[in-house]
Amino acid sequence: MGESRTDVDLNVFEITGVAWALTVHKAAKALAHGSEADLSAYLDSIHARAFLALDPEALEIAEAELRQAGIVDADGAISRQWVLAVWISAFGPLRVAAVVQAGETSVHTELALSAGRGVGLTYVRQIRPGAGGIDVTGNSNAVEIAFFAEENAWAALKRHLPDLAEVPEATGLANPPAAGLSEIVARARYTIHLDVSAYPSGSRPTGRVAAPDYLSRDVWALAERLYSVTTGPSGEGFALTPVASDAIGHGLAWRLLGAREYLASVAGQVA
């Protein structure tokens, strides 16, 4: 843990969940008296109180991990780069959330974009089907943080998607008959959920998570080929459409374009 890896367009760190929580806590204290949106409400939240209640030895180990990773200096002061990273992850106006489910594992990736910069967080959960949907049975004690330029958002997301290189071309493929939809979904190796949202500057209440002003949602299923999953006009039932292997990348680009256009239109109205 605490290692840094370079992946062409990305600068990737992997630290423990406790170390990331300590990073957020330190950044929140640094931003508590900011003139704009800050994380002061976090310091009074149940999450902060729970964090401070952790075993002192666990906090000491996390502090050493942050020093090793260069997130804090020898005196425990967090660097400006990481304060900015936490701020972007909390308040970036453009956001991408992807969940990749395979068997009893789900990989969650959250990207936040602001002023040409991007920060990505990825973590893994263990899951199982439950009476009300999916139940979480465990969490991996590792968080991956990626720094990247905004135009490399796809690279930050793609690294956590299944390999789509062998997916057959969708050209000429007919939509599967309705009678076979459940069977295709049942044998899907992966399901991929992608949300893209936008929060105009100043629209997010300080310290709280608000509903986005713009939100798009897409779902794909990977069985013997990749399918786009859409719901029926009434919101009930679903349809599968065979798509090419680059459909997710194109979908992300299209959704981000829509979110950017929305932010630009709101900015124009304010001006």
Helices and strands as residue ranges (DSSP letters): E 3-7, E 10-15, H 17-31, H 40-43, H 46-52, H 56-69, H 80-91, E 94-102, E 105-114, E 117-130, E 133-139, E 143-149, G 150-152, H 153-158, G 178-180, H 181-186, E 190-198, E 214-222, E 226-231, E 238-242, H 247-270
